[in-house]
Amino acid sequence: MEHGRVREAVRKGWNEDVLPSLSGLVEIPAVSAAYDAAWERNGHLRAAVDHVRDWITSRDLPGARCEIVQLDGRAPLLLVDVPATPGAAASGTVLLYGHLDKQPPLGDWSEGLGPWQAVLRDGRLYGRGSVDDGYSGYAAATALTAVRAAGGEHARALLLLETGEESGSPDLPAYLEHLAGRLGEITLVVCLDGGGGDYERMWLTTSLRGAVQATVTVRVLDTAAHSGIASGIVPSSFRVMRLLLDRLEDSATGEVTIPEMNVPIPEPRRAEAEALAALEPGAVARRFPLVAGMRPSSDDDVDLILNNTWRPTLSVIGAAGLPDPAVAGAVLRASTSLRLSFRTPPTVDAEAAKAALVKILTTDVPYGAQVEVSDFMLLNGWQSPAPAPWLTTALEQVDAQVFDKPTHGFGIGGGIPFMDMLTRRYPRAQFVVTGALGSDSNMHVPDEWLNLSFAEQITEAIAHILDAHARD
């Protein structure tokens, strides 16, 4: 496969075909179902799937079949089945994964920008879902087209674009069961929902943390009481909650003390963290807009990286029962509810962590208060298998032909539910988890943006990997 022709096809595809359609996708408010109770009635998720299907149907992918799959009550997905090129019929199946659902707008965007407004500025495409993860289907289809245009080969390719990733992919297990007989023997998985620390190299995600989320409610009264009359007699629900949180986390260090949420850190992952820290000392903490005088949790970059990738953490991400300070009366409230979000190491079993959490919070509760633990969201983490020789060679070629600097592996503190599901189903498959996300891409927050030139390079890289896989 001739590299110059690959690059030409990718650039032409992005500039003439991808950018107009991707801009249209940005303008669809396809908020994930967890954040839109009326998602089915609103129809935005289906509109996003229809939009991308229509675009892929118009591409030059001989024999490609596009199908929208939607089980009752579940968010739709798009499945595109592209036959292998003539020389790669025996190479198994490549599964290329992305998602079309989006996070909510979340706050005020900068002047001239908006979540459902596609804005092209200084080589960036702004708008919700541009980089997380609307571009992925376009990149995958363009890579397949570029392989063919450059005389390369690719195995049978399945492009799977779901619409529930931002909700924890609750429907994917059902879809995998539904489609099991049609997926075939998957030998390579390409996930484009990742990224890295800069735009100078290809970043490979080697691990993903899992998650355990739950709402904890502490109730001390049937009805609220005057604080001047009840305080000192009735322990406040917030104080009981503080005592319970102390069972879960050392508040002085942030260390999560639940044994079922802690694992030994593998030496290869520790070595990756050390290499990553050495690339740009101090960069880990500089990524975040800390307020004046604020320090990160450690002065050691390696420690910060491992905290974020292989150690459990607890964040309180929501609360109920607490009135706004401006209208808070002199009341001892009946209850306090907190939404707890644990990020767990890649190899932790989410069900075991859930069971341990419930036991800790509901056993010997201070003062006999009522504690309810509910609304769970569980996600297992993931660790990439070791790359096969053909993939190692392909990545070296990508380094030489596409990027200026060598590929770098690293762990991510977030999760992609589909990766664990696929690893369990296809234990012999190779995984390439990468993408166009940068540390400053603002995914999930205002002013999300996609680096267009970097997205082109990622597309080129995937084209080379597809060709190398087909020739293995």
N, C-alpha and C positions, 0 to 999 in steps of 0.2 A: 504494500500500500504506500503510495507516494505522499509524503508529508505535506508538500506544497499544495497539492490538490485538496487534501483534507482541510487545511487552513482556509483555503479559498472558499470551499463549500460552506464551512462553518460561519465565516464572516458574512458571506452573502446571505446565508439563511437567517442569521440574527438580524442583520440590518434591514433586509427587505421583507422578511416574513414573520419572524418571531416578535420583534418589538411592537409592531402595531397590534397584534393579537394579545400579547401579554399585557399591554396597556389597557386593553378592553377588559381583561380578566381582573386587573387591579380594581376597576371601577364597579365590580360586582361585590356587594357587601356580604360575602359568603362566610358569615361568622359561624364558628363551630357550634355544634348542637348543645354543648355544655353551657354556652353563653347565650343561647337563643332558644327559649322554650318553645317558640312557635316556628322553629326552623322549617318544618315540613310545609306548613301553611304559607310561610313567606316565600319559599321556593328558591332562595338564593343559592343553596348548595347545588340543587339540580341545575340551576342556570349556569353555574361555574362548570359543571361537568359537560353540559351541552355545548358550552362555548369552546372548550378544549377539544371535545370530540369533533366538532365541525372543522376546527383548524387541522387536526391530524388527518382527517378524512381527505383534506385537500392536498396533503403532502404526497411526494413521489415515493411511496413505500409499497412496492408491488406485492399484491396479495394480502395486504394488511386488513384485518377485520376489527372494527371498533364496536364495542358493546357497552351500553350502560347497564349495570347490574344493580338492582335494588330489591332487597328482601323487605318484607312487611315491617314497617316501623323502624327501619334502619336507614342510616344515611347512605346515599348512593355512592357507587364507585365506577370508575371508567377502566375497562380492560381492553387493551389493544394487543392483538396477536399478530406478530410479523413473522412470516416464514423465513427460514434460514436461507442464506445465499447458497448457490449450488454446491460449493465446496465444503460446506459446514453442516450438512444435515445430520452428522453423527456426533455433534459437539454438545448435545444436551440442550438445555434451555437457559437463557439469561432472563432474570427478573429485574426490571428497572422500576424502582419505587419512588413515589413522591406523594404529596397530598395537596388538595385544593382548598381545604377549609382554612379559616383564618382566625387569629386572635381578634378580640374587640378593639375598637379605636384606642381606648385607654389614654385619656388626657388630651391636652391641647397640642396640636401640631404647629410647627413654625409657620410664619406668614407665607402665604402662597402655596402651602402644602396641606394635604388632607388625606385621611385614610382611604377614601374611595375616589381619589383624584390622582391619575397617573401624570407625574411631572418628570420630564427629562431635563436634567440639569448637570452640566459638568461631568458627563459620562456616567451619571447615576440615574436609575429609574426609581423614583420615590412612590410610595403607596403601600398600603397594607397588603401583604401577601406577595409582594414583588420578589423578595428573597427567601421568604419562609411561607410557602415553598412553591409558589405559583410557577416559577421559572422552570422547575424540574422536568415537567412533562415536555416542555418545548426543547430543553437541552437534550433529553433522551432521544426524542424523535429526530432532532437535527443531527445528532451523532450517528444514528443509524443511516440517515440519508447521506451523510458525508462519507461513511465507510463505503457505501455503494458507488458514490461519485468518484472515489479515489481508487476504485478497483480492488477494494478489500473484501474481507469475508466477515460475516457475523452469524452466530448460531440463531436458532429460533429465539425470538425476543418477545417477552411479555412485558408490556408497560402497564403497571397497576397504579392508579391514582385514586386514593381514598379521600373521604371528606370527613374523617373523624379523628385525625391525628392529634389535633389540639385539644381534644376531649379525652385523650388517653386511648384512642383506637378501640372503643368498646365493641364495635361491630366486626372487627377484622377476624376474630376466631370463627364466627359464624360464616363469614364469606370464604374463609379458607376451607372450611368443611364443604361448603356449597360448591366450590370450584376445584376441589381436590382432584377429581378425575380429569380435569382439563389442563392443569398446570404442567404436568409432565415431570421429568427428572431435572430439577433445577441444579445447575452446576456452578452458576455464578450469580451473585446478587449485587446489584449496583444501587446504592441508596444515595440520593442527591439532596438529602435533608441535613447535611452537615456543612462543615467549613473549618476555619482555622484562625490563626492569629495575625496573618498578613496576606497580601495579595501577590507574593513573590514566588510562591511554590504551591504544589498540590499537598493538601493536608488530608491525612487518612485518620479517621476515628478508629481507635483501637479498643475503646471501652465506653460504655454509657452507664450512668447510674440509674438505679430504679427509683421508685417512689412509693410511699405510703402516706396517703392523705386521709384525714378523719376529722369530724367535728365532735368536739368534747364539750358536753354541757354539765355544769355543776349547779345543782338546785338545792337551796337551803330553806326556802319558804314557799308556801302555796301562793301567797300574794306578797307584794312588796310592803315594807313598813317604814315609818318615819325613822331616819337614821339616828336622831337624838334619843329616841325611845328604845330602839332595838339594838343599837351598836353596843358592844361590850357584853351583850347577852347572846345574840345570834352571830356566829362567825360569818364574815362576809363571804359570798361565793367567790369573789376574786381572790381572797387570801387562800381559800381552799384550793383554787385553781393553781396558785403559785406553788403551794406545797406539792401538788401533783406534778407540775412541770419540773420541779426539782428532782423528782424520781427519774425523769427522762433525760435530763441534760444538766451538765455542770455549768451553771450560769456564768461562772468566772472565766471559763475557757471555751465554752461552746461545745465541749465534748459530749456526744450522745452516749449515754451509759447503758443502753439496752444491749445485752450480749448478742442477741439474735440479729442486730443491725451492724455488727462489726465483723470484719474478716481480715486475715493477714494480707498485706499488700504484696503482690508478686514482684519479684526482683526485676523482670523486664519492664514492668510498668513504672517502677521507681527509677530505673535508668532512663526511661523516656522523659519522665518529669525533670530529671537533672539536665538532660540535653535540651529540653524546651526552655528551662530557666536560663541556660547559658546563652541562648540565642540573643536575648535582649534583657539583661538584668534590670529588675525593677518594673518591667512592663506589665506584670500580672496585676499589680494594684493600680497602675496608671490607667487601666482601661475603664475605671469606674469614677464617676464624678463625686468623690468624697467631699463632704463639707469641710470648711476650713477647720484645721486642727484635728480632724478625724484620722485615725490610723487603721490599717488593715489588721486582721486578727493575728498576723505573724509578720516578723521582719524578714523571714526566710522565704524566698521565692519557691523553692522546692516544696516546702511545707504547705504553702498556699495552694499550689497545684494539686498536691495529694489531698488536701482538705476538700477540694472541689471535685475530685474525680474518684477517690477510693476511700474516703471516710464519710460516715453518715453525718448529716446536718439537720437541724430543725429550724424551720421558719414558721412564725405565726402569720398566716396570710389573710385572716379574716376574723371578725368578732361580731357578736350579737349580745343584746342585753345592756349595752353601754350607750347611754344617750350622748348626744353631742354636748361638749362642755358648755356651750352657750345656753343650753336649756336644761342642764342637769340640776335636778332638785335635791333637797336634803333627804335622800331615800336610800335605805338599805335594800338593794335590789334582790329580787327573788332568785335570779339565776345569772350566770355568765356562760357564754358559749364562745369557744375559740376554734378556728379552723387551723389544724396543725398539718404542716407539710414536711415530711421527712424525705430527704434524698438519701438513698441507700447505696452502698457499694455494688459494683456490677454483679457480684456472685451471691448476693443475699437473696434468700427466698422470701418473696413478698408476703405470702400467706403465713409463714412462720413468724415474720416480723409483726404482722397484724395481730396474731394471737398473743404474742408477748406484750404488745402495747395495751391490748384490752385487759389482760390480766393485771398488769402493773397499775393501770388507772382505776380499776374497779375492786381491788383487793384492799381491805383495811383502810377504807377511805376516812380521812380526818373528820372527826365529829359525826360520822355516820351520814354525811351528806349524800344525796343521790347523784350518781354519775352515769351519764349516758354517752356511749361512743358510737357514732353512726356515720352514715354517708361516706363510706370508704371508697377510695380510688387507689387501686393497687397496680403497680407496674414493676415487673422484673427488669433488672439491668441486663447488660450484655458485654461479652468480651470477644473480640475478633479471633477467629482461628489463625494459626500461623500461615503466611502466604505460601502458595505453591511456587516451585521454581519458575514456571511460566509467568506468573504474576510478578514475581520479583524482577525478572528480566524486562517485562513490559513497563514496570514503573521506572526502571532505569532509562528506558527509551523515552518515556514521557519527560523525565528530568532533562534529558539532552535536547529534545526536539520542541518542547512546549514551554517549559519554565526555565528561569535563570538559575534557580537554586534547587537543591535536592528535596524530594518528598520527605515529609516529616510526619511521624505518627504521634498521636496524643489522645488522651482521654477527655471526654466531655462530661460536665456535671449534670446535664439534662438527660432525657431519655427518648428513645424512638421505639415504641412498643413492638412494631413489626419485626425488628431485628431478632429479638429473643424468640418470637414465634417461628420465624423461618429457620433459625439455627436448630431448634428442636426438631423441626420437620425434615430438614435437609442437612444432616450433620456433616456431609462430605462437600458441601458447597463452599466456594470461596466468596469472600465478602469484600466489596470496595465501598466503604461508607465515606463519602466526601461531599463536596458542594461548594457553593459560591458565598456562603456566609462568612463575614468577617467579624472580628471582635467589635467593630464599630458600626455594624449594619442596622442596629436598633430594632432587631426582631422583637416582637411582643410589646414594644413601647412606641411612643410617637416618632415620626420621621423615619420609618423603616425605608431602607433603600438597597438597591441591587447594583453592584459594581459590574457594569456591562462588559468591559474588556476582560475582567476576570471570569465572568460567566462564559464568555467565548472560549477562554483557555481551558476551563473545566470541560466544556463540550468537546474540544479537541482531544483532551486527555482520554475521555471516555471512548471516543472513536478508536483510538489506538489500543485501548484495553480490550474492546470488543473484538477487534481484528486479531489480537494476540491470543485471546481465549479460543477463537474459532480455529486457529492454526495449531493449538497445543496437541 
